[in-house]
Amino acid sequence: MLILLNKPYGVLPQFTDQSANPRPTLADFVDVKGVYPAGRLDMDSEGLMLLTDDGKLQARIADPKHKMEKTYLVQVEGAPDQPQLQALRKGVTLKDGPTLPAKADLIAAPDLWPRDPPVRERKTVPDAWLRLTIREGRNRQVRRMTAAVGLPTLRLVRWQVGDWVLDGIAPGEWREAGSALLR
């Protein structure tokens, strides 16, 4: 079984929370037993999460050695210029070493659901949207890459993993791959 979930902003990307002040988890949205996340998606990121009960599939999706593409829609602070986009395309050096080259394009603001809470707007600082595709999965990699080229991330939405796309799944909803929308 493979589930495509649109993880909302502020939801812990696991099924349990042992903290003193419990936060929303995947269990608040998916009531299927025996499935586990294939890869990570930070609490402050939103979008496509894949959940599966197939260990081999989970490893193929999550393991960086398979270099499965992941595409993100990224709202950044600032107005990206060609040198910044080119730096992302060549790969940037982070504290844990250089990244692989990314596909990076400036795009029009996508027609997405409103985020709760909304991204703060600053009237004196422009923002823009990028489509960024990477083949790695380091901790907070997209955020660190955009910051490294002078474009801090304001909103991060994972749109696609391999051939699986988020399109048509609202925040908090999910469906089995190849089936109708559930929940």
Residue, then its C-alpha position, 0 to 999 in steps of 0.5 A: m500500500l502507498i498513501l499520498l498525504n498532503k501534510p499540513y504546516g505544523v504537523l509532526p511528520q510521524f505518528t506519535d509525539q512524546s513531548a510534554n505539549p503534544r503537537p498534531t501528528l500524522a495519526d490525526f490525518v491517517d487512520v491506516k495501521g502499519v504504514y510508515p513515512a518514506g522520507r522526512l518532511d519538516m514540521d514547518s514544511e507542507g505538502l506531499m508525504l508518502l506513507t507505505d507498509d512496504g519496507k523495500l519501497q520505503a527504502r527505495i523512496a527514502d534512501p539517497k543512493h537511489k537519487m529519487e527526484k523531489t520537487y518543491l515549490v519554494q516561496v523565498e524572500g528576495a528577487p532571485d537573479q540569474p547568478q543565484l539560480q545558476a548557483l542552485r543549478k550547479g550545487v551549493t556548498l553547505k556546512d555538510g559539504p556540496t550539494l548535487p546540482a538542482k533544477a531551479d526555475l523562477i515561477a509565477a506564484p502557484d495556486l495553492w491553499p492558504r497556509d495557516p498561519p499565513v506567511r508574514e508579508r513585508k511590504t518593503v521586501p519582495d518575495a518570489w517562487l521557485r520550483l526546485t528539484i533535488r535528488e538528495g534528502r539532507n536535513r532541511q536541505v532546500r531551506r539551507m540551499t536557498a539561504a546559501v544563495g541569499l534567498p531565505t525560504l518563507r514557505l516550502v511545499r513538496w509537490q512531487v516525489g518521483d512520479w507521485v504528485l500532490d495535485g488535487i489533494a487538499p491539506g490533511e487529505w490523502r489517497e492511495a496511489g492510483s485510487a480516489l481521494l480519501r478522508 
